[in-house]
Amino acid sequence: NEREKLIYLAGLFDGEGCVSAASSTGCLRVDFGMCHGPAVTLFAETFGAWQGQQVMKSGRIIYQSTLHRQKAADALEKLLPWLQAKETAAQLGLALHKEYLRTYRSHKRSETDQLRRLLYVKRLSDHNHGRQTGWEDALHRP
């Protein structure tokens, strides 16, 4: 059933997934990749993700799936109740996406808006690389 599938995918995503900000736009990006193609296909089909593969120098095939913006946020919201290792990254990614949506339609983004978004991107990156920033309070200020 759907719940069991999401629990299974959350477990796989905890080990093989990544929540980040796209380098060119700063929008939410979710990547999932591993050597087991059927699992990546299940992830891609469940969340409507792009799917591809990469052949490593060793000849090993890595199957990949990527989501951006709203599709990425929707996937994280569905996986979040069962995430363990990626729970904080998912929460930060959803906060980044919320900030992105808040300022996306505004053509006159203030310096404060730009700084808040950069703080979310930086905090997510630091979290993914195991760095402590101490910026948690700054992210929650209006």
C-alpha positions in Angstrom: 0.0 0.0 0.0 1.0 3.7 -0.3 2.0 4.1 3.4 4.4 1.1 3.2 5.9 2.3 0.0 6.6 5.7 1.5 8.2 4.1 4.6 10.4 2.0 2.3 11.4 5.0 0.2 12.1 7.1 3.3 14.5 4.4 4.5 16.3 4.3 1.2 16.3 8.1 1.0 17.9 8.3 4.5 20.8 6.4 3.1 21.0 7.3 -0.5 19.2 10.7 -0.9 20.3 14.3 -0.8 18.5 17.5 0.0 20.2 20.6 -1.4 19.8 23.9 -3.2 20.3 24.0 -7.0 23.5 25.8 -7.7 22.2 28.0 -10.5 18.8 29.1 -8.9 19.0 28.3 -5.2 15.7 26.5 -5.4 15.1 23.2 -3.5 16.6 20.1 -5.1 16.2 16.5 -4.1 18.5 13.8 -5.5 18.3 10.0 -5.0 20.7 7.6 -6.5 22.0 4.1 -6.1 23.1 0.9 -7.9 19.6 -0.8 -7.6 17.7 0.5 -10.6 14.2 -0.7 -9.5 14.4 1.3 -6.3 15.3 4.4 -8.2 12.5 3.8 -10.7 10.0 3.4 -7.8 11.2 6.7 -6.3 10.9 8.4 -9.7 7.5 7.0 -10.5 6.1 7.8 -7.0 7.2 11.5 -7.1 7.2 12.2 -10.8 11.0 12.7 -10.9 13.5 12.8 -13.7 15.4 9.5 -13.9 18.7 8.7 -15.6 21.9 6.7 -15.2 25.6 7.3 -15.1 28.3 4.7 -16.0 31.2 5.0 -13.6 34.8 4.4 -14.7 34.6 1.0 -13.1 31.7 0.1 -15.4 29.2 0.2 -12.5 25.9 1.9 -13.3 24.5 4.4 -10.9 20.8 5.1 -11.3 19.7 8.6 -10.4 16.5 10.6 -9.9 16.1 14.3 -9.3 13.3 16.6 -8.3 13.2 20.4 -8.1 11.0 23.1 -6.5 7.4 22.0 -5.7 7.9 18.4 -6.7 10.9 18.2 -4.4 8.9 19.8 -1.5 5.9 17.5 -2.1 8.2 14.4 -1.9 9.9 15.6 1.3 6.6 16.3 2.9 5.5 12.7 2.1 8.7 11.2 3.3 9.3 13.4 6.4 7.2 11.4 8.9 9.6 8.4 8.4 12.9 10.1 7.8 15.6 9.6 10.4 19.0 10.6 9.1 17.7 13.1 6.6 14.9 14.6 8.8 16.8 17.9 9.6 17.9 18.3 5.9 14.3 17.7 4.8 13.0 20.4 7.3 15.7 22.8 6.1 14.8 22.1 2.5 11.1 22.7 3.1 12.0 26.0 4.9 14.1 27.0 1.9 11.3 26.2 -0.5 8.8 28.2 1.6 11.2 31.2 1.5 11.7 30.7 -2.3 7.9 30.7 -2.8 7.5 33.8 -0.6 9.9 35.9 -2.7 9.6 34.1 -6.1 6.8 36.3 -7.6 8.3 39.5 -6.3 10.5 41.2 -9.0 11.7 43.6 -6.3 13.3 41.3 -3.8 14.7 43.2 -0.9 18.3 42.7 0.3 16.7 41.1 3.4 14.8 38.6 1.3 18.0 37.8 -0.6 20.0 37.4 2.6 17.3 35.2 4.2 17.3 32.9 1.2 21.1 32.7 1.2 21.1 31.9 4.9 18.7 28.9 4.2 21.0 27.7 1.3 24.1 28.1 3.5 22.5 26.3 6.5 21.4 23.4 4.3 24.9 23.1 2.8 26.6 23.3 6.2 24.2 20.7 7.5 24.9 18.3 4.6 28.7 18.7 5.2 28.5 18.3 8.9 29.4 21.9 9.8 27.8 23.7 12.7 26.9 27.3 11.9 24.9 28.5 14.9 22.5 30.3 12.5 19.4 28.5 13.5 17.9 31.5 15.4 18.6 33.8 12.5 16.6 31.6 10.1 13.5 32.0 12.2 13.5 35.8 12.6 11.0 37.8 10.4 
